[in-house]
Amino acid sequence: MEARDKQVLRSLRLELGAEVLVEGLVLQYLYQEGILTENHVQEINAQTTGLRKTMLLLDILPSRGPKAFDAFLDSLQEFPWVREKLKKARKEAMTDLPAVANVRLPRELSLPAQL
């Protein structure tokens, strides 16, 4: 998962915990898509409250590969307002990032060519 997507999940963590019920379609979709393992699903379902289930999912998602954020968005069919909020935050995070591709380091800070 890209750093900006991790930041979006972190910045909306409390809102997601309050608005998303991960039981049902969310977990099953993420399992179907290979984002979550069977063990992840069992561990999440073992949590005692909906908030704890959502928080554990948010802890697991960032380490589940480059498709995890998009799959999470797709899993939110029952929560279209949450999906839109995440998309908006992601778009804003993209415009807030500086364009570092064209930045040149001073010669003394550059990596040697043989690396």
ZIHU-V377513 format. One record per residue. N is the residue number from 1. RES is the residue in three letters. SS is DSSP state (@ for helix, = for strand, . for the rest). PHI is phi as a letter, one per 20 degrees, with the letter a starting at -180 (* if undefined). D_FIRST is the distance of its C-alpha to the first C-alpha in whole Angstrom. Layout:
n:N res:RES ss:SS phi:PHI d_first:D_FIRST
n:N res:RES ss:SS phi:PHI d_first:D_FIRST
This chain:
n:1 res:MET ss:. phi:* d_first:0
n:2 res:GLU ss:. phi:f d_first:4
n:3 res:ALA ss:@ phi:g d_first:7
n:4 res:ARG ss:@ phi:f d_first:8
n:5 res:ASP ss:@ phi:f d_first:6
n:6 res:LYS ss:@ phi:f d_first:7
n:7 res:GLN ss:@ phi:f d_first:10
n:8 res:VAL ss:@ phi:f d_first:11
n:9 res:LEU ss:@ phi:f d_first:11
n:10 res:ARG ss:@ phi:f d_first:13
n:11 res:SER ss:@ phi:f d_first:15
n:12 res:LEU ss:. phi:d d_first:16
n:13 res:ARG ss:@ phi:g d_first:16
n:14 res:LEU ss:@ phi:f d_first:20
n:15 res:GLU ss:@ phi:f d_first:20
n:16 res:LEU ss:@ phi:f d_first:18
n:17 res:GLY ss:@ phi:f d_first:20
n:18 res:ALA ss:@ phi:e d_first:23
n:19 res:GLU ss:@ phi:d d_first:22
n:20 res:VAL ss:. phi:d d_first:20
n:21 res:LEU ss:. phi:d d_first:22
n:22 res:VAL ss:. phi:e d_first:19
n:23 res:GLU ss:. phi:f d_first:22
n:24 res:GLY ss:. phi:n d_first:23
n:25 res:LEU ss:@ phi:f d_first:21
n:26 res:VAL ss:@ phi:g d_first:18
n:27 res:LEU ss:@ phi:f d_first:18
n:28 res:GLN ss:@ phi:f d_first:20
n:29 res:TYR ss:@ phi:f d_first:18
n:30 res:LEU ss:@ phi:f d_first:14
n:31 res:TYR ss:@ phi:f d_first:17
n:32 res:GLN ss:@ phi:g d_first:18
n:33 res:GLU ss:. phi:e d_first:15
n:34 res:GLY ss:. phi:n d_first:14
n:35 res:ILE ss:. phi:f d_first:11
n:36 res:LEU ss:. phi:d d_first:14
n:37 res:THR ss:. phi:e d_first:17
n:38 res:GLU ss:@ phi:f d_first:20
n:39 res:ASN ss:@ phi:f d_first:20
n:40 res:HIS ss:@ phi:g d_first:17
n:41 res:VAL ss:@ phi:f d_first:19
n:42 res:GLN ss:@ phi:f d_first:22
n:43 res:GLU ss:@ phi:f d_first:21
n:44 res:ILE ss:@ phi:f d_first:20
n:45 res:ASN ss:@ phi:f d_first:23
n:46 res:ALA ss:. phi:f d_first:25
n:47 res:GLN ss:. phi:f d_first:24
n:48 res:THR ss:. phi:e d_first:27
n:49 res:THR ss:. phi:c d_first:26
n:50 res:GLY ss:@ phi:f d_first:24
n:51 res:LEU ss:@ phi:f d_first:23
n:52 res:ARG ss:@ phi:f d_first:22
n:53 res:LYS ss:@ phi:f d_first:20
n:54 res:THR ss:@ phi:f d_first:18
n:55 res:MET ss:@ phi:f d_first:17
n:56 res:LEU ss:@ phi:f d_first:16
n:57 res:LEU ss:@ phi:g d_first:14
n:58 res:LEU ss:@ phi:f d_first:12
n:59 res:ASP ss:@ phi:f d_first:12
n:60 res:ILE ss:@ phi:e d_first:11
n:61 res:LEU ss:@ phi:g d_first:8
n:62 res:PRO ss:. phi:g d_first:6
n:63 res:SER ss:. phi:e d_first:7
n:64 res:ARG ss:. phi:d d_first:7
n:65 res:GLY ss:. phi:n d_first:5
n:66 res:PRO ss:. phi:f d_first:4
n:67 res:LYS ss:. phi:e d_first:7
n:68 res:ALA ss:@ phi:f d_first:6
n:69 res:PHE ss:@ phi:f d_first:7
n:70 res:ASP ss:@ phi:f d_first:9
n:71 res:ALA ss:@ phi:f d_first:11
n:72 res:PHE ss:@ phi:f d_first:11
n:73 res:LEU ss:@ phi:g d_first:13
n:74 res:ASP ss:@ phi:f d_first:15
n:75 res:SER ss:@ phi:f d_first:16
n:76 res:LEU ss:. phi:e d_first:18
n:77 res:GLN ss:. phi:g d_first:21
n:78 res:GLU ss:. phi:e d_first:23
n:79 res:PHE ss:. phi:c d_first:21
n:80 res:PRO ss:@ phi:f d_first:21
n:81 res:TRP ss:@ phi:f d_first:22
n:82 res:VAL ss:@ phi:f d_first:19
n:83 res:ARG ss:@ phi:g d_first:17
n:84 res:GLU ss:@ phi:f d_first:19
n:85 res:LYS ss:@ phi:f d_first:18
n:86 res:LEU ss:@ phi:f d_first:14
n:87 res:LYS ss:@ phi:f d_first:15
n:88 res:LYS ss:@ phi:f d_first:17
n:89 res:ALA ss:@ phi:f d_first:15
n:90 res:ARG ss:@ phi:f d_first:12
n:91 res:LYS ss:@ phi:f d_first:15
n:92 res:GLU ss:@ phi:f d_first:17
n:93 res:ALA ss:@ phi:f d_first:14
n:94 res:MET ss:@ phi:f d_first:14
n:95 res:THR ss:@ phi:f d_first:18
n:96 res:ASP ss:@ phi:e d_first:18
n:97 res:LEU ss:. phi:f d_first:16
n:98 res:PRO ss:. phi:f d_first:19
n:99 res:ALA ss:. phi:e d_first:19
n:100 res:VAL ss:. phi:e d_first:19
n:101 res:ALA ss:. phi:f d_first:20
n:102 res:ASN ss:. phi:e d_first:23
n:103 res:VAL ss:. phi:f d_first:24
n:104 res:ARG ss:. phi:d d_first:26
n:105 res:LEU ss:. phi:e d_first:27
n:106 res:PRO ss:. phi:g d_first:30
n:107 res:ARG ss:@ phi:g d_first:32
n:108 res:GLU ss:@ phi:f d_first:32
n:109 res:LEU ss:@ phi:e d_first:28
n:110 res:SER ss:. phi:f d_first:27
n:111 res:LEU ss:. phi:f d_first:26
n:112 res:PRO ss:. phi:f d_first:29
n:113 res:ALA ss:. phi:f d_first:29
n:114 res:GLN ss:. phi:f d_first:30
n:115 res:LEU ss:. phi:f d_first:26
